[in-house]
């Protein structure tokens, strides 16, 4: 978002300089300002809504995840499927960690994976188990490669959250073949 704000400021300054010299080019810059401002507002809304979604505490993981996916669909104009199996409630701390892992996995799919037509989220909870997966058809990567781990704080954070929830995080990815992030948490 910072890059968009910088672009917004630069386009506005350029438009202001051009207004006296080249009205047509100034109009182009102002159109760019409008587009960048809309994108920045959409991203900011997404960040604000998801800092701590009230629906997670009041309505549970499935509803909060559904709302998050809806916002991402609108913001990024992408088709993201969501499958929620009939589930049982899980501990609030586990729901919070699972939600944050889903957020990060979706963020990675949208921003880094170059995902084409498919991003899918699947959530199932049953007595004794919670399973969450986020799958994309993007460029994939080598998850165990040292340079990937050292430059991808999100992967490390997801693994730490999985451990904190008492679960395991698996990242299945192959260059050119997409990625699946899978969280499995055993129940009490």
C-alpha atoms as one frame of an Amber mdcrd trajectory, in Angstrom:
protein
   0.000   0.000   0.000   2.921   2.341   0.667   3.962   2.089  -2.977   0.450
   3.015  -4.076   0.443   6.051  -1.811   3.822   7.156  -3.177   2.481   6.665
  -6.711  -0.611   8.650  -5.783   1.442  11.584  -4.480   3.762  11.541  -7.496
   0.851  11.427  -9.959  -0.858  14.325  -8.146   2.320  16.408  -8.187   2.874
  15.627 -11.853  -0.697  16.628 -12.666  -0.303  19.896 -10.778   2.864  20.762
 -12.717   1.315  19.834 -16.060  -1.983  21.686 -15.601  -0.541  24.967 -16.886
   1.521  23.426 -19.692  -0.325  20.364 -20.989  -3.959  20.051 -19.926  -4.418
  16.743 -21.753  -1.472  15.107 -19.986  -2.631  16.624 -16.679  -6.026  14.932
 -17.196  -4.239  11.602 -17.687  -2.377  12.109 -14.410  -5.585  13.046 -12.564
  -7.263   9.888 -13.852  -4.307   7.919 -12.475  -4.685   9.735  -9.139  -8.354
   8.663  -8.956  -7.506   5.029  -9.738  -4.657   4.859  -7.240  -6.748   6.553
  -4.552  -9.554   4.004  -5.006  -7.119   1.094  -4.817  -5.446   2.531  -1.715
  -8.834   3.065  -0.047  -9.879  -0.527  -0.790  -6.637  -1.879   0.645  -6.899
   0.348   3.702 -10.465  -0.817   4.337  -9.295  -4.405   4.093  -6.481  -3.779
   6.577  -8.735  -1.981   9.060 -11.519  -4.563   8.902  -9.094  -7.407   9.405
  -6.897  -6.091  12.179  -9.298  -7.765  14.579 -12.539  -8.827  12.948 -15.415
  -8.599  15.406 -17.139 -11.475  13.623 -14.363 -13.860  14.691 -15.202 -13.426
  18.359 -18.962 -13.107  17.984 -19.756 -15.490  15.116 -16.779 -17.809  14.841
 -14.116 -18.745  12.333 -16.373 -19.813   9.447 -18.277 -16.506   9.355 -15.142
 -14.366   9.803 -13.359 -16.293   7.061 -16.378 -15.899   4.773 -16.418 -12.144
   5.318 -12.676 -11.910   4.715 -12.942 -13.855   1.452 -15.815 -11.585   0.332
 -13.686  -8.482   0.928 -10.753  -9.991  -0.957 -12.992 -10.917  -3.881 -14.179
  -7.322  -4.161 -10.823  -5.684  -3.499  -8.773  -7.860  -5.839 -11.555  -8.717
  -8.309 -10.615 -12.384  -8.075 -12.586 -15.584  -7.867 -11.872 -17.167  -4.504
 -13.888 -20.240  -3.576 -14.748 -21.019   0.021 -15.920 -24.390   1.250 -16.939
 -24.685   4.871 -17.852 -28.128   6.150 -20.329 -28.609   8.935 -18.215 -27.958
  11.937 -18.038 -27.848  15.647 -16.779 -24.901  17.653 -13.091 -24.820  18.482
 -11.183 -22.859  21.093 -11.074 -19.104  20.501  -7.259 -19.058  20.482  -7.184
 -21.772  17.807  -9.745 -19.858  15.726  -7.634 -16.709  15.964  -4.479 -18.493
  14.836  -6.323 -20.323  12.042  -7.833 -17.051  10.813  -4.438 -15.324  10.729
  -2.897 -18.264   8.861  -5.716 -18.117   6.300  -5.181 -14.358   5.925  -1.454
 -14.778   5.281  -1.921 -17.692   2.883  -4.530 -15.726   0.912  -2.291 -12.654
   0.906   0.562 -14.752  -0.502  -1.681 -16.275  -3.170  -2.957 -12.862  -4.258
   0.306 -10.918  -4.084   3.142 -13.311  -4.761   1.867 -16.481  -6.403   0.678
 -15.042  -9.681  -2.374 -17.237  -9.224  -4.455 -17.586 -12.380  -8.043 -18.620
 -12.174  -8.123 -20.578  -8.951  -7.761 -19.791  -5.282  -9.646 -22.141  -2.979
 -10.152 -22.057   0.788 -11.455 -25.135   2.598 -12.350 -25.224   6.302 -13.562
 -28.287   8.178 -13.862 -28.849  11.883 -15.081 -31.955  13.591 -14.711 -33.334
  17.072 -11.013 -33.769  17.578  -9.791 -31.908  14.472  -9.701 -28.624  12.553
  -8.441 -28.561   8.976  -7.863 -25.450   6.902  -6.308 -25.252   3.454  -5.623
 -22.474   0.973  -4.725 -23.620  -2.537  -3.702 -21.565  -5.556  -2.727 -22.342
  -9.119   0.139 -19.874  -9.119   3.820 -20.108  -9.940   4.703 -22.206  -6.906
   8.086 -22.258  -5.213  10.500 -24.556  -3.410   9.270 -24.287   0.216  12.405
 -25.707   1.832  14.878 -23.555  -0.079  16.902 -21.443   2.372  16.496 -18.186
   0.391  12.708 -18.625   0.437  12.537 -19.078   4.190  14.937 -16.229   4.928
  12.943 -13.766   2.791   9.438 -14.934   3.653   8.507 -13.802   7.138   4.901
 -14.809   6.441   5.829 -18.490   6.077   7.671 -18.415   9.384   4.819 -16.602
  11.108   2.259 -19.119   9.821   4.370 -22.018  11.139   4.712 -20.304  14.531
   0.943 -19.725  14.720   0.282 -23.363  13.838   2.580 -24.512  16.657   0.931
 -22.066  19.073  -2.447 -23.601  18.202  -1.050 -27.083  18.846  -1.182 -28.001
  15.180   0.988 -28.514  12.154   1.416 -26.452   9.027   2.270 -28.115   5.742
   3.229 -26.198   2.629   3.019 -28.218  -0.572   4.422 -26.346  -3.537   6.344
 -27.048  -6.684   7.675 -24.419  -9.067   5.117 -24.029 -11.838   2.460 -26.082
 -10.062   0.848 -23.856  -7.434   0.798 -24.001  -3.656  -1.326 -25.494  -0.892
  -0.994 -24.259   2.677  -2.597 -26.749   5.064  -3.231 -26.327   8.795  -4.242
 -29.309  10.897  -5.071 -28.878  14.572  -6.128 -31.823  16.704  -8.953 -31.138
  19.129  -8.949 -31.625  22.862
